[in-house]
Amino acid sequence: MEAHMEINIVNLKAFSHIGVFEEEKNNGQEFFITINCKLDDSYSYNSDDLDKTVNYGRVCNLVIDYMENAKCDLIETACEDIASMILQTYEVIKEITVEIHKPNAPVDAEFGDIYASCNKKWEIVYLSLGSNMGERDNYINDAIKELKLQDKIRNVKASSLYTTKPYGKEDQDNFRNCVCELECFYTPIELLDICQEIESKNGRIREEEWGPRTLDVDIILFGNRIINTPELTVPHIDMQFREFVLEPLCEISKGAYHPVLHKRAIELYNDLLKLD
């Protein structure tokens, strides 16, 4: 049976001025924070080395310092901030849950507890990048550099660049395409905003559907999530019919999983080749 290491900090006491009401901001109150950290597979059970795990004493100090200096009104915001801070501090943590309990909340009723809870984790995401205008390779390479600069993205890995025929609207120049694998703990919409900002920085103008573009950055898979909103569809629509997506995807991760079709990338690619 595979073992999974977790580290828990339970009911860490911290004083803070977090609150909506002036009395809370002025006088402050005690809060109790519980943190659950799930460690990833890079953790070695035999190392007995503090530098290779989570120093929970340091985590306690980080959280207490944050709470004492917090400028936010809501414990929900504090949960998000603390989870992000700890994930970014310790690469070995793959998932974190933070609870902030507010036992003296100014509520005109009897209650056992009031708390906010936040869960964040590093998720594996696949992006498809393409360009068929100007310095195509430069646009794509610049986009990859921008992705690596983002606070909540790590371990960016890119496939080779492929020259491909246009898809959907064929009377235009050939594309250069690649796929990037990365880990992030942005929300899907936050990552979409980042992708579109990178497109805009590289001169992308959305004038014609399927038309020529300096840069296209599409989310094709986001963990095992299935998303259908007006802004975003994941897995990316029709990715199973797009060789310019599947070939580079298989180069870096044959096992990438399509949660709707319940197939791995290599299976989808082989299915597509059979259609040809």
N, C-alpha and C positions, 0 to 999 in steps of 0.2 A: 504493500500500500504506500502510495506516494505521500511524503510528509510535507506539510506547509507550516512555516514559522510565522507566528503572529506576536506582536508586542502590544501590550495594553497598559494604558495609564488611566486609572480610575479615580474620579472625584478629586482632581487636582484643584486646590483652592486658589483663587486669584481675586484680587480687588480691582474694580474697574468703575469708570463713570459712564459706561455704556447705558443708554436709556433715552427715551423720547421726551420725558418730562423734565422740567428744570430742576426739580428736587433730586432726581436721579443723577443728573449731570453735575450738580453742585456737591452733593453728599457722597455719591458713589455707593456701592454695595458689594457683597461677596457673591462670586459665581463659582460654580464647580464644573470642571471640564473633564470629559472622558474621551480618550483617544484610542482607536484600534488601528494598528498598522499591520498590513499583510505584506510580507517580504517576498520578493521575486526569486526566480530560480538561481540567480547569481549568488544568493546567500549560501555560505558554506557552513554546515553544521559542525565541522571538525576544526574550524580555524581558531576558535576561542580568542578572536581578535576584535577588540572594541571598534577599531577603525573600519571593520568590514560589516558592521551591523548598525543598529540605531542606538545612539547614546541617549537613553531616555532621561538622564539627568539634564543634558543639554536641551532636549525637547521641552522639558518642564520649564527651564529658564527662559526659553524663547517664547513660550506661551504666556507665562506670567508677565514678561516684559511687554508683549503685545497688548495684553489686557490692561495693564497699568497705563499704557500710552494710547489706547484706542480712541479714535475720534469719531467713530460711527455711532449711530443711534440704535441699531438693531443687532440682536444676537445672531440673526440669520447672516448678516454681513460678516460678523466676526467669525462665524463658523467657516464661511467660504475663504476668508483671508488666512485663517490658521491652517486649514487643509492645504491650501496652495503653498503656503510658506514651508510646511514640513515636507511636502512632496518634492519641492524644488531643492530642499536642503539635503535630502537623503535619497540618492539614486536607487538604493536597494529596496525602497518602499514602492510596491506596485499599486497599492490601493489603501485608502485611508478613510475612516469615518470619524467625524468630530461631533461631539454633543456638548452644548453649553447649557447648563442648568441654571435657572434663575429663581432660587427658592423664595426670595423676598420681592418678587415682582409686584408692582402696585396694582393689584387686581382686587376689586371689591367683592370677593367671594372666597370660600374655603377651597383649597386645592392641595393635592399631594405633591405636584411638581409641575413646573413649566420649563420646557427646554426646546431648543432648536437642534436639528441634526443635519449634517451634510456629508455626503459620500462623494469622493473623487477617486479616479484611477487613471493610470496611463493606459490608453487604448491604442491598438495598432490601426493605423489608417493608411489607405492607399489613395494616391492622387494621380490623375492622368494629366500630363502637361503636353501641349502642342503649340506649334507656330508654323505659319506658312507665308509670313511677310517679313521682308527686311533681313536682318541678321538673326535668323531663326535660332541657331544654336546659342547665341549670346542671350537672347531673351529667356530661353529655358534655363540656362546656367545661372543667370541673374536671379530667376525665381527660386531656384534651389538654394542659393546663398541667402535670400531673404527668409526662406522658411527656417533655415538653420539659426537665424538671429532671433527668432521668436522665443519669448520667455518660457512658454509652456509646451515647447516642442523639443524633442531630443531624438538621437539615433536616426538621423535622416540618411536614407540609402537610396540611390538612384540607379535605374537600369541604364543600359546603353541607349544611345539615341538611334532611332529608326526613321528611315525615309518611307513615307506611306502616301498612298493616294487619298484624295479628299473623300470624305464620307458625307452622304446626304446631298451635297451640291457639288457636282463633279467638274464644272467649268471654272476651275481655279487651280493655283499652283499646288504642288505636292507639299505635304506637311513633314515636319520633323517632330517626332513624338518620343516620350519616355514615360515611365511610371516611377513614382517615388513611394517608398515605404517610410513611415515615421511613427513615432509614439507621441501622443499629446494628451493633455487633459483639458483642452478647450471643449466647450460644447460644440455640437455640429454647426450651429448657426454662427458661433464665434469664429470657427475655422472657415466657414464659408465667407464671412466678412473679410478675413485675412486674405483668402485666395483672391477675392475680387479686388481688394486693395492692391495686391501685387500685380494683378492684370492691368489695373489702371496706371500704376507706376510705369508699366512697360508699354503704354500707349494703346491699350485695348479700348476700342470704341464699338459699342453694341448697336450696329445699324441694320444688319441683315442677318436673319437666322441662317445658320450653316455657312455664313459668308467668310471671306478671308479675315484673318486676325493675327495681330502681333503675338498674342499669348492667350492660351486657354489653360486654366487650372481648375480641374473638376475633381470633386470628391467621388470616388467610385465605390469604396468600402470604408465603413467606420465601425471597427470592431464587428460585432454581430448584430448591429442595430438595423432596424427597418424603419425608414423615415419617409413619410408621404405628406409633405406640406406644400403650400404654394411656392415657398422659397427653395425647397430642397427635396430631392428624391434620392434615397440611398437604400439599396445599391443603385448605382447610376443606371438610368433607363437604357435598355438595349445593350448593356456592356457585353453580354454574351454573344452579340453579333458583330463586335468590333475587334478586328484582328489587331488594330493599332493600340488597343488596350490590353488584350489578352496575351499577346506575344511578349511585350516587355514585362507584364505582370508575372508571367511564368518564369521569366529570367531571374527575378528576385524572390518570388515566393509561389512555387507551384501549388502549395497547400492553402493559399488564401481562399477563404470560404465564403460562398454566396448564400446568405441566410434565407433567401426566398426560394431559389432553385435547389438548394441543398446539395451543391456540387462544389468541388475544389476548382481552382483556376485551371489546372492542367486538364481536368475533365471537360470544362467548358471550351478550352482551346481545341482539344481533340474533336469535340462535337462540331465545332465550327469548321475545322479542316475537312471533316467528312461532308459538310454541306457544299464545299467547293468542288 
